[in-house]
Amino acid sequence: MIYRIYPNIKNFLMLHLDGDKAREALGEDTDFYMDERPISYLPNWNIMEVAFLDAFGGGNKEIPDISANVGRLFLSEKAYKLLDDQLDGYGEMLPVIYESGTGYIFNCLKVIDANEQQSMHDPLSDKFSVVFDENLDELNVFKSGIDFDAHFCNESFKRIVEENNLTGISFSVDIGNPFPEELGMRNTH
């Protein structure tokens, strides 16, 4: 089974990539902080400082073990140690620092094409669907060209996150929906 990964913004802070910090780390012409496309940054990477914000404003939420934003996954050291083998070969680990220590941004470079006739991503009309033609259960994590902001994963990846109580993300089999109301996403977009 394939799942879509969502940041758990109701209960945890969400990764924030600051444009000024990205330009300090990667140069003035970078779009890393807002470009969700799968582009390799590792050859020019300098450790970047990231922050975490409350998507709803206020509150007293914690920094999660994993967070998803702008087509990237933040991994705390704990999450990195548990998921590095699962993510090996699917992208690159970019070291970051934040107020509580060090971690990584997982920049997923594995992209699977969705069925163009059956898939749709139209945020202006709230029409979404993602359909894949092939069985993807063997892929630990990947993205789709129809929605580069999204991460998809298999049962094995999901199981490791849940069995180790890694915080900060949720999973859904409704892989086409970028803003599930049950996760509080509709309120913030």
N, C-alpha and C positions, 0 to 999 in steps of 0.2 A: 504494500500500500504506500502511496505517496501522500505527503503532508506539506502544507504551506506553513512556514515559520512566521510568527508574529511577535513583535515586542509586547511584553506584558506591561502596558503603560498604566493600567489601573493600580497596580501594586508596586511598581518599581520605577526608578528613574530611567530615562531613555538616553542613549548615546547622542551626543551633540558634537558635530564636526564644525569647528569655527574656521571661517575663511581666512582670517589673519594668521592663525596658527598653521593652517595648511600651506599658505604662501611662504611663511617662514621656513617650513620644513622642505617644501618642494619647489619653491621659486614662484615668482610673480605670475607666471602664466598658467598655474595649475587650476583645475576645476575639481580637484579631488573631493572637496567638501560638499559638492552638489551634483557631480556627475556620477550617476549610478551604473554607467556602462562598465562592462568587464575589461578594464585596461590594466596592464601590468605596471605597477609602481615600484616594485622591489629594486630594480637597478639604480634608481635615483632616490631611494627612500632615506630620509633622516628621521630619527625618532621624533614623533609629533606628540604634543600635548592634546588630550581630548577632555571633554567635560561631560557631565550628565545633568539633564534638566527634567523637571516634572512637566510632562505633556499637558497636564491639567492646571498647572500653576499651584503654588502653595503646597501644603502637605508636608509629611515627614517620611518620605520614601527612601529606601536604601538603593545603593548602586548594585546592580544585578551581576550575576556571574556571566551572563550573555545578554547582549542587547542587539537589536537590529534597527538600522536606519540608513537611508540613502544607499541601499544596495550593498551594505557592508554588515558584518557581524563583529561586534566587540566580544572578546573572550578574556575573562580574568585569568590569572595564572592557574587557578584551580580548574577552570573550564578548559584551558589550553592543554593541561596535562592529561585530562580525560578524553579530549576530542582530537588531539593532534593526529593520531593514527587514522581516524575516520576522515579527516580533512586533507590528509597528505595526497597530493596529486590532483586536487580539485581547485587549487588556487594558491595564494601566497599569504604568509603570515607577516604582518607589518607591525613591528614593536611600537608600543605607545606608552606614555606615562599619563597618569591622572592623579587626582588628589589622594587616592588611597594606595597608590603604588604603580606597578607596571602591569601591562597586559598586551593584547594583540588585537589588531584589526584583521579579520579574515576577509581577504579580497577574493571572492569566488570568481574563477575564470572559466568554469565548466558551464557551457550554455547548450541547452537542448531546444531545438525548434518545436514550437507548438503547431498543431494542425491549424493552418490559416483559415480554413473554411468554418471550423467549429469554435475557434477561439476569438475573443474580443476583449479589448481593454480600452474603454471609453469613459474616463472619469467624469467628463462633462455631462453624460447622460446616465451615469450610474449603471452602465451595462458592462458586465464582466463575465468572462468564461475562459478557462484554460483547459484545453484537451490535448493530450499527447498521444501520438499514434503507436508508440512503442512501450513495452513494459520497462519501466525505469526502476523497479524495486532493487536492483543491484547498485544503483548510484546513491552514494551516501548523502551528497548535497549538490545542488546545481541551481542554475538560474534559467530563465527563458527569455528569449528575445522579445516576447510580447509585453513583458513587464520586468525590466531589469532591476527594479527595486525589490522584487520578491526573491525569497530563497525557498527552495523545495528540498525535502529530505525523505529518506526511507525510514522504515520501521526500526532498523538498527541504530541509526543516529538518535531518533526519538527515544528509544529505550535507554540509551546511555545517559541522556539528559535527565530523564525521569527517575531512573534507578539511583542516580547520584545526587538527586535533589538540586540540580543546577537551576538557579533562579533567573528570571528575566524574560523568558520566551514562552509562548504557547503554540500549540499545533492545531491545525484543522484539516479535515479531509475536503473541505470546501475550498479547493486550491485556486479557484478563480476570483474569490472575493477578497479584495485588498483591505476592506474596512468592516470586518465583522462586528455587528453591534454588540454581541454577547461578550466581546473583549473590550468594549468601550472605545473602539476605534472611530466609529462614526462621529462621535462628539468632538474629535480633535481635528478633523479634516474638512 
